[in-house]
Amino acid sequence: MLKLTSPSTIKYIMDKYGFRFSKSLGQNFLIDEQIIDRICDGAEIGPDDDILEIGPGIGVMTQEMAERARKVVAIEIDRALIPVLKETLAEYDNVEVIHADVMNVDLKALIAEKFEGRRPKVVANLPYYITTPIIMMLLEESIPVSDIIVMIQKEVAERISAKPSTKAYGALSVATQYYSEPNIIAKVPRTVFMPQPNVDSVVIRMTIRMEPPVSLENPTLFFKVIKAAFGQRRKTLHNALNAGGFGQSKDQTAEFLRACDIDPSRRGETLTIEEFATLANHIYNHNQNQKN
């Protein structure tokens, strides 16, 4: 079996298949076995697990997951890597590679077909510019997965897992924590990649919540309140909500906040997800009463 963490093996593959790294696809291959083990250990991949891998590259993580999991289905966007993966994964009968852009795939249908109704864990090593859109697509569209394990830029991982009243806490923190429980499982220095990227990475595991942490009258309004609260971070919550287009006077905004035991002079980054839910529900109920 080819040792895919070896730079000489990567060079052999590149020469054999005429492969060249694509900057636009953010291709950086892991060359550290210990990091791969830490990621799989942190993801708790076992013999009963199914894996949906996004961006397998040359198959270095895919091989290790195939050793541990029941089944791996890998989606790769780069056509040039399909023959490479056919070779590097040839000895695994529990792996299937699909050439596609994950953003154009009907994932609910694919999961139903490939995993027979089971909820796989998603494992992804993606270019940074597309990571957050893919995470939010998986969460917002209620794709039936149990966990999302993704390698992302350190600063983005800090934002996803941030707590209220911290610099990193923002709309992304609240949104991702509404749908999942995030936990950083590995720090990945830039030196363990070929070619070497410009920043360090972090692997974060997001365990999907079966039930949301808060009860919402209207989820759309909840996320609109969050967007408004963080849209202008330097503003007080009172002023930020007034600028958010909720159709009420400044006095009404202040009344809403006080009715929810929220000081109007606070800033959005100090609110917990529970306080955001209370506020959004109060605004929704007020608007419904006005209609009746």
C-alpha positions as CSV (number, residue, x, y, z in Angstrom):
1,M,0.0,0.0,0.0
2,L,1.3,3.5,-0.9
3,K,2.4,5.6,2.1
4,L,0.4,8.7,1.3
5,T,1.9,10.8,4.0
6,S,5.3,10.5,2.4
7,P,6.3,13.5,0.2
8,S,8.2,11.1,-2.1
9,T,4.9,9.1,-2.6
10,I,3.0,12.4,-3.4
11,K,5.7,13.3,-5.9
12,Y,5.4,9.8,-7.5
13,I,1.6,10.2,-7.8
14,M,2.0,13.7,-9.3
15,D,4.5,12.5,-11.8
16,K,2.5,9.3,-12.7
17,Y,-0.8,11.1,-13.2
18,G,0.5,14.5,-14.3
19,F,-1.2,16.0,-11.3
20,R,-0.6,19.6,-10.2
21,F,-1.9,21.3,-7.0
22,S,-4.8,23.6,-7.6
23,K,-4.8,26.9,-5.7
24,S,-8.4,27.6,-6.6
25,L,-9.4,24.2,-5.1
26,G,-7.3,24.9,-2.0
27,Q,-5.4,21.6,-2.3
28,N,-3.0,20.9,0.6
29,F,-2.3,17.2,1.5
30,L,-1.7,16.0,5.0
31,I,1.8,14.4,5.5
32,D,1.6,13.6,9.2
33,E,0.2,10.3,10.4
34,Q,-0.1,11.4,14.0
35,I,-2.4,14.2,13.0
36,I,-4.6,11.8,11.0
37,D,-4.8,9.5,14.0
38,R,-5.8,12.4,16.3
39,I,-8.5,13.5,13.9
40,C,-10.0,10.0,13.6
41,D,-9.7,9.5,17.4
42,G,-11.4,12.9,18.1
43,A,-14.1,12.0,15.6
44,E,-14.5,8.7,17.4
45,I,-14.7,6.7,14.2
46,G,-15.6,3.1,14.9
47,P,-16.7,-0.1,13.1
48,D,-20.4,0.9,13.3
49,D,-19.8,4.4,11.7
50,D,-20.6,5.5,8.2
51,I,-18.5,8.4,6.8
52,L,-19.4,11.0,4.1
53,E,-16.0,12.5,3.2
54,I,-15.9,15.8,1.3
55,G,-12.6,16.5,-0.4
56,P,-10.6,13.3,0.0
57,G,-7.6,14.6,-2.0
58,I,-5.3,11.6,-2.7
59,G,-7.1,9.5,0.0
60,V,-4.8,9.9,3.0
61,M,-7.6,10.4,5.5
62,T,-9.9,8.1,3.5
63,Q,-7.5,5.1,4.0
64,E,-7.4,5.5,7.8
65,M,-11.2,6.0,8.0
66,A,-11.8,2.9,5.8
67,E,-9.7,0.9,8.3
68,R,-11.9,2.1,11.2
69,A,-15.4,2.6,9.7
70,R,-18.2,0.5,8.3
71,K,-18.4,2.5,5.0
72,V,-16.9,5.6,3.5
73,V,-18.4,7.6,0.6
74,A,-16.0,10.3,-0.6
75,I,-17.1,13.2,-2.8
76,E,-14.2,14.7,-4.8
77,I,-14.6,17.8,-7.1
78,D,-11.3,17.5,-9.0
79,R,-11.6,15.1,-11.9
80,A,-7.8,14.7,-12.0
81,L,-7.9,13.0,-8.6
82,I,-10.4,10.3,-9.5
83,P,-7.9,7.9,-11.1
84,V,-5.5,8.6,-8.3
85,L,-8.1,7.6,-5.7
86,K,-8.9,4.5,-7.7
87,E,-5.3,3.4,-7.2
88,T,-4.8,4.6,-3.6
89,L,-8.1,3.1,-2.4
90,A,-8.0,0.0,-4.5
91,E,-7.7,-2.5,-1.6
92,Y,-10.8,-1.1,0.3
93,D,-14.1,-2.6,-0.6
94,N,-16.0,-0.3,1.8
95,V,-15.1,2.9,0.0
96,E,-16.9,4.6,-2.9
97,V,-15.7,7.7,-4.6
98,I,-18.1,10.1,-6.3
99,H,-16.9,12.8,-8.7
100,A,-19.1,15.8,-8.0
101,D,-19.3,19.3,-6.5
102,V,-20.9,18.8,-3.1
103,M,-22.7,22.1,-3.4
104,N,-24.6,20.7,-6.4
105,V,-25.4,17.3,-4.9
106,D,-28.8,16.3,-3.4
107,L,-27.2,15.1,-0.1
108,K,-30.4,13.9,1.4
109,A,-31.0,11.6,-1.6
110,L,-27.4,10.5,-1.7
111,I,-27.3,9.7,2.1
112,A,-30.6,7.8,1.8
113,E,-29.2,5.7,-1.1
114,K,-25.7,5.1,0.1
115,F,-26.2,4.7,3.8
116,E,-29.7,3.0,3.9
117,G,-31.2,5.6,6.2
118,R,-28.3,5.7,8.6
119,R,-26.8,9.1,9.7
120,P,-23.2,9.3,8.6
121,K,-20.5,11.5,10.1
122,V,-19.2,14.1,7.7
123,V,-15.5,14.6,7.5
124,A,-14.1,17.4,5.3
125,N,-10.8,19.1,4.5
126,L,-11.8,22.0,2.3
127,P,-10.5,25.3,0.9
128,Y,-11.2,27.9,3.5
129,Y,-13.4,30.1,1.3
130,I,-16.0,27.3,0.9
131,T,-15.9,25.8,4.4
132,T,-18.4,28.0,6.1
133,P,-21.0,27.9,3.3
134,I,-20.8,24.1,3.3
135,I,-21.1,23.9,7.1
136,M,-24.1,26.2,7.0
137,M,-25.7,24.3,4.1
138,L,-25.4,21.0,6.1
139,L,-26.9,22.7,9.2
140,E,-29.6,24.8,7.7
141,E,-30.9,22.2,5.3
142,S,-31.1,19.6,8.1
143,I,-28.9,17.1,6.2
144,P,-29.3,13.8,8.1
145,V,-25.8,13.5,9.6
146,S,-24.7,12.9,13.2
147,D,-21.5,15.0,13.2
148,I,-19.5,17.4,11.1
149,I,-15.8,17.0,11.5
150,V,-14.0,19.7,9.5
151,M,-10.6,21.2,9.2
152,I,-10.9,25.0,9.1
153,Q,-8.9,28.1,9.7
154,K,-8.1,28.6,13.4
155,E,-10.0,31.9,13.6
156,V,-13.1,30.4,12.1
157,A,-13.0,27.5,14.6
158,E,-12.7,30.0,17.4
159,R,-15.7,31.9,16.1
160,I,-17.8,28.8,15.9
161,S,-17.0,27.6,19.4
162,A,-16.9,31.1,21.0
163,K,-18.8,32.0,24.2
164,P,-20.8,35.3,24.8
165,S,-18.8,38.4,25.8
166,T,-15.7,37.2,23.9
167,K,-14.1,38.9,20.9
168,A,-14.7,35.9,18.7
169,Y,-18.4,35.5,19.6
170,G,-20.8,36.6,16.8
171,A,-23.6,35.5,14.5
172,L,-21.7,32.4,13.3
173,S,-21.3,31.3,16.9
174,V,-25.0,31.6,17.7
175,A,-26.1,30.0,14.4
176,T,-23.8,27.0,14.6
177,Q,-24.5,26.5,18.3
178,Y,-28.2,26.5,17.7
179,Y,-27.8,23.5,15.4
180,S,-24.8,21.7,17.0
181,E,-22.4,21.3,19.9
182,P,-19.0,22.3,18.6
183,N,-15.7,21.1,20.1
184,I,-12.2,21.6,18.9
185,I,-10.5,18.2,18.7
186,A,-7.1,19.0,17.1
187,K,-4.7,21.8,16.2
188,V,-3.0,21.4,12.9
189,P,0.2,23.4,12.2
190,R,0.8,24.5,8.6
191,T,4.0,22.4,8.6
192,V,2.1,19.1,8.2
193,F,0.8,19.9,4.8
194,M,2.2,19.7,1.3
195,P,2.2,22.3,-0.1
196,Q,2.4,24.4,3.1
197,P,-0.5,26.9,3.5
198,N,-0.1,30.4,5.0
199,V,-2.1,29.7,8.2
200,D,-2.5,27.1,10.9
201,S,-5.6,25.0,11.0
202,V,-7.9,23.5,13.6
203,V,-10.2,20.4,13.4
204,I,-13.6,21.1,14.9
205,R,-16.2,18.4,15.6
206,M,-19.8,19.7,15.5
207,T,-22.2,17.1,17.0
208,I,-25.7,17.8,15.6
209,R,-28.4,18.5,18.1
210,M,-31.4,16.3,17.9
211,E,-33.4,19.1,19.6
212,P,-32.6,22.8,19.4
213,P,-31.3,24.3,22.7
214,V,-34.1,26.9,22.7
215,S,-37.8,26.9,21.7
216,L,-38.5,29.4,18.9
217,E,-41.8,30.9,17.7
218,N,-40.3,31.8,14.4
219,P,-36.7,30.7,13.5
220,T,-36.5,33.1,10.6
221,L,-37.1,36.1,12.9
222,F,-34.6,34.6,15.4
223,F,-31.8,34.7,12.9
224,K,-32.9,38.1,11.7
225,V,-32.5,39.4,15.2
226,I,-29.1,37.8,15.5
227,K,-28.0,39.3,12.2
228,A,-29.1,42.8,13.3
229,A,-27.5,42.5,16.7
230,F,-24.1,41.6,15.2
231,G,-24.4,43.7,12.0
232,Q,-22.9,46.8,13.7
233,R,-20.9,45.4,16.6
234,R,-20.0,48.8,18.0
235,K,-23.6,49.8,18.5
236,T,-25.7,49.1,21.5
237,L,-28.3,46.4,21.1
238,H,-31.0,49.1,21.2
239,N,-29.5,51.0,18.3
240,A,-28.5,47.9,16.3
241,L,-32.1,46.6,16.4
242,N,-33.5,49.9,15.4
243,A,-31.2,49.8,12.3
244,G,-32.3,46.2,11.6
245,G,-35.6,46.9,10.0
246,F,-38.1,45.5,12.5
247,G,-40.6,48.2,12.0
248,Q,-41.0,49.5,15.5
249,S,-40.1,52.9,17.2
250,K,-37.0,53.4,19.4
251,D,-39.2,53.5,22.4
252,Q,-40.8,50.2,21.4
253,T,-37.4,48.6,21.0
254,A,-36.4,49.7,24.4
255,E,-39.7,48.3,25.8
256,F,-39.1,44.9,24.1
257,L,-35.6,44.7,25.6
258,R,-36.7,45.6,29.1
259,A,-39.6,43.1,28.9
260,C,-37.0,40.4,28.3
261,D,-34.8,41.6,31.2
262,I,-32.2,42.8,28.7
263,D,-30.5,46.2,29.3
264,P,-30.9,48.2,26.1
265,S,-27.3,49.5,26.5
266,R,-25.8,46.0,26.2
267,R,-24.1,45.0,23.0
268,G,-25.2,42.0,20.9
269,E,-22.0,40.0,21.7
270,T,-23.0,39.8,25.4
271,L,-26.3,38.0,24.8
272,T,-26.7,34.2,25.2
273,I,-28.6,32.1,22.8
274,E,-31.4,31.9,25.4
275,E,-31.6,35.7,25.5
276,F,-31.7,35.9,21.7
277,A,-34.5,33.4,21.7
278,T,-36.5,35.2,24.4
279,L,-36.2,38.5,22.5
280,A,-37.1,37.0,19.1
281,N,-40.1,35.3,20.6
282,H,-41.3,38.5,22.3
283,I,-41.0,40.5,19.1
284,Y,-42.9,37.7,17.2
285,N,-45.7,37.5,19.8
286,H,-46.0,41.3,19.8
287,N,-46.3,41.4,16.0
288,Q,-48.9,38.6,16.0
289,N,-51.0,40.5,18.7
290,Q,-50.8,43.6,16.6
291,K,-52.3,41.8,13.6
292,N,-55.2,40.3,15.6
